[in-house]
Amino acid sequence: MDELLTFLVKALVEDEESVKVEKQEDDKTIEYTVKVAEGDIGKVIGKNGKTATSVRTIMKSIGARTHKKVFVKFED
């Protein structure tokens, strides 16, 4: 799941080297914090947040297989 999130975000940004994904996990939740370069945050969020919502939906779908709630936060 970590690799998929990293792949999706790197496909969206120009500066792939600056992409960092941090994970915090407990019994029922997984929380990802995605950090990108300051100039790339708009590309990751997208117009009206649609790109970020799509990434979150994909990750939540995969998390449902493991019966965990998945949260994704984006930071620059």
N, CA, C and O of each residue as an XYZ file, in Angstrom:
304
protein
N       0.824     -1.182      0.000
C       0.000      0.000      0.000
C       0.876      1.258      0.000
O       0.541      2.246     -0.653
N       1.978      1.223      0.718
C       2.879      2.374      0.767
C       3.457      2.675     -0.614
O       3.557      3.831     -1.024
N       3.834      1.612     -1.317
C       4.444      1.776     -2.631
C       3.458      2.371     -3.628
O       3.845      3.174     -4.477
N       2.195      1.988     -3.533
C       1.178      2.510     -4.438
C       0.987      4.008     -4.223
O       0.926      4.768     -5.190
N       0.893      4.435     -2.981
C       0.735      5.853     -2.694
C       1.935      6.650     -3.200
O       1.766      7.713     -3.797
N       3.118      6.153     -2.969
C       4.322      6.824     -3.443
C       4.314      6.907     -4.965
O       4.645      7.951     -5.526
N       3.943      5.826     -5.636
C       3.881      5.802     -7.091
C       2.877      6.833     -7.626
O       3.176      7.565     -8.569
N       1.701      6.883     -7.024
C       0.671      7.817     -7.473
C       1.122      9.263     -7.330
O       0.933     10.069     -8.241
N       1.713      9.590     -6.195
C       2.131     10.968     -5.962
C       3.294     11.340     -6.870
O       3.319     12.445     -7.412
N       4.252     10.443     -7.047
C       5.390     10.740     -7.913
C       4.963     10.930     -9.362
O       5.605     11.673    -10.104
N       3.891     10.269     -9.769
C       3.392     10.438    -11.126
C       2.775     11.823    -11.331
O       2.668     12.288    -12.466
N       2.373     12.475    -10.258
C       1.711     13.771    -10.353
C       2.671     14.962    -10.291
O       2.360     16.028    -10.821
N       3.815     14.796     -9.661
C       4.706     15.927     -9.388
C       5.864     15.991    -10.380
O       6.160     15.030    -11.089
N       6.509     17.162    -10.405
C       7.706     17.320    -11.238
C       8.964     16.905    -10.482
O       9.842     16.254    -11.048
N       9.056     17.277     -9.211
C      10.232     16.985     -8.386
C       9.992     15.699     -7.595
O       9.575     15.746     -6.438
N      10.255     14.554     -8.222
C       9.990     13.261     -7.592
C      10.899     13.002     -6.398
O      10.541     12.239     -5.501
N      12.065     13.627     -6.379
C      13.015     13.417     -5.292
C      12.496     13.951     -3.958
O      12.878     13.455     -2.898
N      11.627     14.961     -4.009
C      11.164     15.594     -2.776
C       9.955     14.899     -2.162
O       9.495     15.312     -1.097
N       9.431     13.868     -2.794
C       8.248     13.173     -2.273
C       8.648     12.302     -1.083
O       9.524     11.444     -1.187
N       7.987     12.542      0.043
C       8.224     11.751      1.253
C       6.871     11.292      1.783
O       5.944     12.092      1.909
N       6.762     10.017      2.089
C       5.522      9.458      2.628
C       5.815      8.894      4.007
O       6.655      8.008      4.165
N       5.110      9.422      5.007
C       5.252      8.938      6.374
C       3.979      8.203      6.757
O       2.882      8.593      6.360
N       4.134      7.142      7.528
C       2.998      6.290      7.883
C       2.916      6.129      9.389
O       3.914      5.869     10.061
N       1.695      6.291      9.909
C       1.428      6.000     11.322
C       0.267      5.017     11.343
O      -0.786      5.267     10.757
N       0.474      3.906     12.020
C      -0.525      2.841     11.997
C      -0.844      2.382     13.412
O       0.042      2.265     14.258
N      -2.127      2.125     13.653
C      -2.522      1.473     14.895
C      -3.521      0.369     14.546
O      -3.592     -0.057     13.394
N      -4.277     -0.089     15.512
C      -5.140     -1.257     15.298
C      -6.184     -1.066     14.207
O      -6.435     -1.978     13.420
N      -6.797      0.120     14.156
C      -7.917      0.308     13.233
C      -7.685      1.354     12.152
O      -8.497      1.465     11.233
N      -6.607      2.120     12.232
C      -6.383      3.178     11.251
C      -4.954      3.185     10.736
O      -4.024      2.723     11.398
N      -4.812      3.723      9.536
C      -3.505      4.011      8.949
C      -3.564      5.456      8.492
O      -4.471      5.840      7.754
N      -2.605      6.258      8.926
C      -2.565      7.663      8.532
C      -1.271      7.941      7.771
O      -0.175      7.724      8.288
N      -1.414      8.419      6.550
C      -0.269      8.781      5.720
C      -0.145     10.293      5.672
O      -1.140     11.004      5.537
N       1.073     10.774      5.782
C       1.370     12.182      5.563
C       2.303     12.247      4.369
O       3.409     11.708      4.399
N       1.847     12.915      3.316
C       2.610     13.016      2.077
C       3.181     14.422      1.991
O       2.443     15.406      2.024
N       4.501     14.506      1.882
C       5.172     15.796      1.768
C       5.761     15.906      0.364
O       6.446     15.001     -0.112
N       5.479     17.037     -0.289
C       5.999     17.301     -1.632
C       6.627     18.685     -1.652
O       6.502     19.448     -0.693
N       7.307     19.005     -2.756
C       7.910     20.329     -2.897
C       6.815     21.395     -2.922
O       5.675     21.121     -3.298
N       7.169     22.592     -2.524
C       6.199     23.677     -2.424
C       5.516     23.960     -3.766
O       4.327     24.276     -3.794
N       6.237     23.853     -4.853
C       5.674     24.119     -6.171
C       4.781     23.015     -6.697
O       4.046     23.223     -7.662
N       4.830     21.850     -6.086
C       4.058     20.696     -6.566
C       2.774     20.449     -5.786
O       1.982     19.592     -6.179
N       2.546     21.164     -4.708
C       1.380     20.875     -3.875
C       0.078     21.112     -4.637
O      -0.903     20.399     -4.423
N       0.062     22.094     -5.509
C      -1.137     22.364     -6.298
C      -1.466     21.245     -7.260
O      -2.637     20.968     -7.520
N      -0.447     20.603     -7.789
C      -0.659     19.481     -8.710
C      -1.208     18.266     -7.982
O      -2.017     17.518     -8.532
N      -0.778     18.074     -6.767
C      -1.244     16.928     -5.984
C      -2.683     17.146     -5.510
O      -3.486     16.212     -5.503
N      -3.002     18.367     -5.120
C      -4.360     18.653     -4.655
C      -5.322     18.740     -5.826
O      -6.436     18.223     -5.741
N      -4.925     19.377     -6.908
C      -5.769     19.464     -8.095
C      -6.832     20.539     -7.979
O      -6.988     21.182     -6.942
N      -7.550     20.712     -9.060
C      -8.595     21.737     -9.108
C      -9.751     21.326     -8.204
O     -10.321     20.244     -8.348
N     -10.081     22.211     -7.273
C     -11.139     21.958     -6.280
C     -10.880     20.708     -5.447
O     -11.819     20.145     -4.883
N      -9.625     20.261     -5.356
C      -9.279     19.111     -4.529
C      -9.638     17.761     -5.123
O      -9.643     16.754     -4.415
N      -9.938     17.730     -6.419
C     -10.396     16.479     -7.023
C      -9.298     15.425     -7.110
O      -9.568     14.238     -6.926
N      -8.071     15.837     -7.387
C      -6.977     14.866     -7.474
C      -6.693     14.264     -6.104
O      -6.521     13.051     -5.982
N      -6.643     15.098     -5.078
C      -6.408     14.605     -3.720
C      -7.529     13.674     -3.277
O      -7.275     12.658     -2.630
N      -8.759     14.013     -3.621
C      -9.898     13.169     -3.267
C      -9.803     11.814     -3.955
O     -10.129     10.786     -3.361
N      -9.360     11.812     -5.202
C      -9.210     10.549     -5.933
C      -8.140      9.662     -5.314
O      -8.331      8.453     -5.182
N      -7.018     10.257     -4.935
C      -5.944      9.495     -4.289
C      -6.444      8.919     -2.964
O      -6.172      7.762     -2.642
N      -7.169      9.725     -2.206
C      -7.707      9.248     -0.922
C      -8.697      8.103     -1.133
O      -8.702      7.141     -0.364
N      -9.531      8.198     -2.164
C     -10.509      7.148     -2.448
C      -9.819      5.836     -2.801
O     -10.242      4.772     -2.348
N      -8.772      5.903     -3.596
C      -8.021      4.693     -3.956
C      -7.420      4.054     -2.710
O      -7.499      2.839     -2.527
N      -6.823      4.875     -1.857
C      -6.181      4.341     -0.659
C      -7.205      3.779      0.322
O      -6.942      2.768      0.973
N      -8.370      4.420      0.436
C      -9.413      3.896      1.318
C      -9.946      2.564      0.811
O     -10.273      1.684      1.607
N     -10.037      2.411     -0.502
C     -10.507      1.153     -1.082
C      -9.555      0.012     -0.759
O      -9.989     -1.095     -0.439
N      -8.281      0.279     -0.842
C      -7.293     -0.755     -0.530
C      -7.283     -1.036      0.970
O      -7.117     -2.181      1.390
N      -7.458      0.001      1.770
C      -7.510     -0.186      3.214
C      -8.701     -1.019      3.661
O      -8.644     -1.680      4.697
N      -9.770     -0.991      2.892
C     -10.950     -1.780      3.242
C     -10.650     -3.270      3.209
O     -11.284     -4.047      3.923
N      -9.697     -3.670      2.394
C      -9.305     -5.085      2.351
C      -8.715     -5.553      3.670
O      -8.875     -6.709      4.063
N      -8.035     -4.642      4.345
C      -7.406     -4.995      5.622
C      -8.269     -4.584      6.809
O      -7.848     -4.703      7.960
N      -9.486     -4.098      6.525
C     -10.434     -3.676      7.559
C      -9.870     -2.550      8.421
O     -10.057     -2.528      9.638
N      -9.172     -1.609      7.764
C      -8.636     -0.444      8.450
C      -9.068      0.820      7.712
O      -9.233      0.818      6.492
N      -9.247      1.889      8.467
C      -9.550      3.179      7.863
C      -8.234      3.837      7.476
O      -7.266      3.817      8.236
N      -8.214      4.417      6.289
C      -6.996      5.046      5.786
C      -7.247      6.541      5.608
O      -8.251      6.949      5.024
N      -6.328      7.344      6.118
C      -6.380      8.794      5.982
C      -5.102      9.256      5.295
O      -4.017      8.760      5.597
N      -5.229     10.205      4.371
C      -4.073     10.741      3.650
C      -4.098     12.257      3.786
O      -5.080     12.910      3.434
N      -2.993     12.810      4.305
C      -2.831     14.268      4.419
C      -1.695     14.690      3.499
O      -0.686     13.996      3.377
N      -1.873     15.835      2.855
C      -0.853     16.374      1.948
C      -0.275     17.643      2.543
O      -1.007     18.508      3.024
N       1.071     17.749      2.505
C       1.769     18.910      3.022
C       2.852     19.316      2.041
O       3.344     18.500      1.262
N       3.219     20.605      2.090
C       4.349     21.058      1.255
C       5.536     21.385      2.101
O       6.577     21.781      1.576
